[in-house]
Amino acid sequence: MKRLARLMPLFAIIGMATALSAAPDSTPSPAGPPTPPQAAHAMTAADMKVKSEAIRTQITDDIRYVLHLKEVAKKKKDVIKLTCVNDRLVQLKAQQNIADGVGGELQGALERNSDERFNLYVQLDSTASEIKTLREQAAACIGEPELFKQESGVIVEKPEITDDPTVDPFGPEVEPPGYASPFD
């Protein structure tokens, strides 16, 4: 038993060395700047300016909508929904700050007509899509029904009720059967 107690630190060191050598390399490889898709290269500076303004307007609308959802949760006095919306709102504001910075840099790049405008436009577009996702998550926090599920115009056809007590199944000329009674 004493022998085993003396060898335990040795086994621990060997086990750790084996685990470390078997572990994959956890250091990430350095990534270069993101490559813009071909669609961004096909756009002119005027198109980028118009679409970036549309993206910024959409971002503003998304933030306004999430703020509306926050007020709805406050009026319902539902702390869980309010906390969920507030979490999304904090993330949304951080994304808005990124979008504002990238939007300003994009406007400067468009004025200079530099090649970095393509990367900036792609970054602005991806930030806008993240904001759109956060908006959808905030709507899910409140539990707003989707129009396609609730108002799809589905018509439900059901079979006739066979034992409907309001309808006489025998008609007016047939007397209904008598039921057995323990008092006969």
N, C-alpha and C positions, 0 to 999 in steps of 0.2 A: 504494500500500500504506500509505503514511504517512497519507494522507487517511482511509482506512478505519479505521486505528488511532485517529485523533482523533475519529471519529464513533461509535465503539463505546460510549462512556459515554452519549452522547445516545440511541442506540438502546436501551440498557438502561433508561434512565429512562422512555422512551416505552413500552416493553414492560411495565414494572412498573405504570405509571399505567393502562394498558389493562387489565391483569389485575386490579388493585384495583377499578376501576370496574365490571368485569364480574362480580366476585365477589358472591354474594348476601350480604345483611346477616346476619352471624353472631351478632349480639347477640340473645339470646332475649328474647321479650316477657315482661313480668312476668305470672306466673300467679297467679291468686287461689287461695284454699283449695279443695281438692278438693270437688266436690259429691257428697254421699252419695247412693247409689241409693235408689229409692223403698222398697225392702224394709226398709232401716234405719229409715225414717220410720214404717213401719207397725208396728214393734216397740215394745212397752211397755218401761218401765225394768226390770221384773222379768224379761222375756224376754231383754233385753240382758245382764242380770247373769248369768243361767243360761248363756247361750250364750258369754259372754266367759270364764266359768270353764271351760267345755268346751274352748274354744280354747286357753286357757292349759295345760290338762291335755294336750291334743294336742301342744302345743309341747314340753312337758317329755318326753313319750314320744318325740317325734322326736329330741330331743337325746340321750336315753338310747340310742336305737337307733344313732345315728351313733357314739356312744362305744363301743358294742358292736362296730361295724364296725371301729373303730380297733384294738380289741384283737384282732380276727380277723386284721387285716393284720399286727399285731405277731407273732402266733403263727406266721403263714405266713412271717415274715421277708422279706416282699416290700416293698422300699423304695419302689418306684414306687406301689404301691397305698396304702401308708401315707402318702406325700406327698400323693397325691390326696385321701384322706380328711381329712388334716389341713388342706388348703386349704379344703375344704368346711366343716370344723368351725370354722375361724376366722371364715368368713363367717356361719356359723350362730350363733355366739356374739354377733356384732355385731347380728344380727337379733333375738336373744333379749333383748339389752339394750334395743333399741328397743321390743320388745313389752312388756317389763317397765315401761318408762317410760309407754308409752301405756296399759297396763292399769291402772296406778296413777292416771293422770289420768282414765281412764274411770270408775273406781270413785268418785272424787271428784265427777265430773260427774253420775253416777247418783244420788249422795246429795243433790246440790244440785238435781237435776232440771233441769239447764241444757240448752240447745239444742246445745251443742258435743258432747254425747254421741254424736250421730249421726256426726259426722266422726271422732271418736275410735274408734268401733266399726268403721267402714269401714277406718280405718288399721290397727287391730288385726287385722282379718280379712285384709287384704292382706299384712301381715307374716307371718301364719300360713301363707298360701299360698306365700310366698317360702321359708319354712322347710321346707314340705313339698317344694318343688322341690329344695332343697338336699339333703334327705334322699334323694330319688330319685337325685340325681346321685352321692351318696356310695355308694349301693347299686350304681350302675353302675360306680363305681371298683373295687369289690371283685369285681364280675362275678357277683353273685348272680343265679341264673336266675329268671325270672318264672314263677310257677306256671301261668299260662295257656298259656305256650309249652311248658313241659316236662311238665306233668302234665295235658294236656288230654284224655287218654283216646282218642287217635287209634289206630285199628286199621288196620294195613297188611296188605292182601291182595296176595299175590304170585302170579305164575303158577307152574305146575308146572315143575320143571327138566327140560328135554327130554333132556339128556345126563347124567343122574344115574348115577354109576358104581355106586351101591349097589342100583339097581333093574335087573333084567334086562328090557330092552325087548321081547325076542322071546318071553318066557315060557319055561316049562320044557320044552315039546315041540319047540321050534325051536332048531336048533343055530346059534350065532352064525357069521357069515361068516368065512372065513379071510382073513387079510391077506397081501398079497404080501411075499415075503422075497427078499433078494438071494441067499440060499443055496439056492434050489430048483433 
